[in-house]
Amino acid sequence: MTFSENALVILKKRYLKGDETPQEMLRRVAKAVAAAEPEAERALWEERFTDLMAQLDFLPNSPTLMNAGIPEGQLAACFVLPIEDSMDSIFSTLRSAALIHKSGGGTGYNFSKLRPAGDVVSTTNGVASGPISFMRMFDLATDVVKQGGTRRGANMGILNCDHPDVLAFIRAKTEEGILTNFNISVGITDRFMEALADGKDWHLVNPRTGQTTDTVKSMELWNRIVHAAWATGDPGVIFLDRLERDNPTPHVGRITSTNPCGEQPLLPYEACNLGSVNLKNMVRDGEILWDRLEKTVRTAVRFLDDVIDINCYPLPEIEDMVKGNRKIGLGVMGWAEMLFLLGIPYDSEEALELAEKVMAFIQATGREASRDLARERHPYPNCVGEPLRNATVTTIAPTGTIALLAECSSGIEPVFALTHTRKAFGTEDLVYVNDVLQAEMHRRGLASLDSLPLEMKRVFVTAHEIDYPWHVRMQAAFQKFTDNAVSKTVNLPADATKEDVRKAYLLAYELGCKGITVYRDGCKASQVLTTTPSGKKDDTVTHQLVMPMGNQGTLPLDRPQVLTGKTIKMPTSYGNLYLTVNETTGGRPFEVFATLGKSGKDTQAHTEALGRLISLALRTGIPAPEIVNQLKGIGGSQPVWDEDGVILSLPDAIAKCLERALGMPVHTNATDMCPGCGAVLVREEGCVTCHACGYSKC
């Protein structure tokens, strides 16, 4: 057993049942999965499956680790549900989604069949509320259904580019706190991309009537997608025709949606169980262990196929679809470490060539294993072509938590950082260095990161040191040899431009990706204001908040004899904060008084000092929103939780009190800070993951 101390903490918090040990967990999972084997061979496969996981050469998706071997254990991670244009269908799907989320799965939907907002409803003589309003209902339901007692649910919401509500959909997440349990993507067709290339108009069509309701410039629609993605990270884009071209069972249905992180295109009511090979373990002494990789892939394919038969499905329709197509999704993790161990920079042609070689090997080996299973058992029932056991074999999925268990990088992402700090839950913070880097430093006799030679710095690159075209090209390289799709976040620096986003999206289409998501560093922390000029349909403009700095450098204004104000109470780790904000007769904030209940003298002194400095800034003409921006998000060692989300520190609490007192929009830190330990969350592969304590939300 090779689980690290970090992994043991995560296992205890999320995976182990009662007093179960990690060894007992793996044995529980292996025994449950091997129950699908012929009785005489179950003990043999139980041992092989246990060894495969114990060596950390392969791990299945989290629902399998959590639920295999327990009553009514649901083991699949990915589901897609249909939504038709009727209240019966919408609420039936909502019920199905709740059952899936309760069991530990994530759901994807395409809302494009729903009539647009304002359209007629003949049965009630009313008007339709539109797909976005129903998405909010699904989002709220996700909030109140806890997944298997361990995880919050996650959703993918897709709206096609010709839907009349697509402009409102594009800006749906520019207001923080809205659709927080959804990733959203615009469904893009080849026809749209052709119209974009030719500079043509684009028609928006009511799905109920098939009639054109509006015409927009294709470039304008594209620019709005780009702007919203640059500002907030949403929406991504899904290339619908590309999904359908790779549909192995078009006679069964059309693919119009994916799971929450976009890597698994699925038919309605279809599900898929996933697992990942640890590429970090497939290198020794600067050479790839191809024999070990082949053995791992073959055993993993059999493991995932067995999961299909022992799974407890939340709906009979899902069981029928899954067993009809028997899709599995074998992917990889530890790609960044494989490159480190081979001395190859992530952003290099050599890395792209190796990506294609490795994934081509995994795909070919996986299909061969599936063919062998088809001969041993039988092909999947809906098979009409090559006799395979599984309609699909490979998927590059997010591996947020299982990568932490395996102590390797997530999926095909570059490492986010070479060092990170782990909250030690009540003791001091512990700093961890990437173990491959640490080993290489030890071999070279290097004492600190500052002493790395240039050739090492070139190899040990992190996500934000890699230009966006390399991110996209790496995704495309793996996509060439992946049956399903590839989960990848194109990380952009804070100063990336909208043109960078535009080029990244176009490059993804040109290189054959099935979708793309970008995330510009820090964009979620920006306050985004939305204003709609009265009477202009779909004329919303999104602005970054830019405030003038006022009269800095001048003398502060004298205090009037009488001021009125209000006092806001907020919890902190040092006791309740009471912040009084006084205003002039014109409603301008003029001064603040800050005090803490039940705190030590030093902490109260720091609090009073902050209040005095804020007052001086206000009296000198610095706008209150600028002060809020400076204080908000400052992290501390003891975060607490409030109705508006996590309170990171005393300065963060003061900023939130100011927002409340002045009637400013209150934006939580929930998407940026870990609810488990308060550390910064990292966005990778469409997920948010805490490298400190192992929390993950996909």
Buried (B, 14 or more C-beta within 10 A) or exposed (E): EEBBEBBBBBBEEBBBEEEBEBEBBBBBBBBBBBBBBEEEEBEEBBBBBBEBBBBBBBBBBBBBBBBBBEEEBBBBBBBBBBBEBEEEBBEBBBEBBBBBBBBBBBBBBBBBBBBBBEBEEEEEEEEBBBBBEBBBEBBEBBEEBEBBEBBBBBBBBBBBBBBBBBBBBBBBBBBBBBBBBBBBBBBBBEBBBEBBEEEBEBBBBBBBEEEEBBEBBBBEBBEBBBBBBBBBBBBBBBBBBBBBEBBBBEEBBEBBBBBBBBBBBBBBBBBBBBBBBBBBBBBEEEEBBEEBBBBBBBBBBBBBBBBBBBBBBBBEBBBBBBBBBBBBBBBBBBBBBBBBBBBBBBBBEEBBEBBBEBBBBBBBBBBBBBBBBBEEBEBBEBBEEEEBBBBBBBBBBBBBBBBBBBBBBBBBBBBBBBEBBBBEEEEEEEEBBBBBBBEBBEEEEBEEBEEBEEEBEBBBBBBBBBBBBBBBBBBBBBBBBBBBBBBBBBBBBEEBEBEBBBBBBBBBBEBEBBBBBBBBBEBBBBBBEEEEEEEEEBEBEBEEBEBEEBEEEEEBBEEEEEBEBEEBEBBBBBBBBBBBBBBBEEEEBBBBBBBBEEBEEEBBEBBBEBBBEBBEBBBBBBBBBBBBBBBBBBBBEEBBEBEBBBBBBBBBBBBBBBBBBBEBEBBBBBBBBBBBBBBBBBBBBBBBBBBBBBBBBB
